[in-house]
Amino acid sequence: MNFQIDVSSVSTPPAAPPATGSSPTETVDLLRQMLEVQREQLAYQRAAAAAHDMTVRWRSFLSRWQQEFPDLSEGCRKALPHLERTYGQLIKDLTERLAEDDDPLGSDFALQEFLDRYGMRLAQLGTVLNLVAPLAEAGAQGESTT
């Protein structure tokens, strides 16, 4: 096999000298334009951050349904510790079960039994927590800001 490798030195071109025709007012105008573009970008970034703020969405949900569900946030706040404790206990049971054997999920039967026992309950309880916690937090923040 024949390969040809060309090696050439890379030299950076010298920096261009500043244009002698630009006046200080042109430079100031250019800086003002750059500042305006940065302000627009900041406004867009703030709008994007606000659009993705889930707490604001849940607060909006609570305010829209305040008449029909006046104690929803408070109920979520009271239920949250119980749900978290149950979730933690279920994970503790799961980890203890896995620590009992050297190969606790070695057979198809053992894996299926493990998933039947823990999988669906963990998934469903996690989903419930992911719905209740933001409502509790949104209500708490809404009350603290008013």
HELIX and SHEET records of a PDB file:
HELIX    1   1 PRO A   24  ALA A   51  1                                  28    
HELIX    2   2 MET A   54  ARG A   64  1                                  11    
HELIX    3   3 LEU A   72  GLU A  100  1                                  29    
HELIX    4   4 ASP A  108  PHE A  114  1                                   7    
HELIX    5   5 LEU A  115  GLY A  119  3                                   5    
HELIX    6   6 MET A  120  THR A  145  1                                  26    
END                                                                             
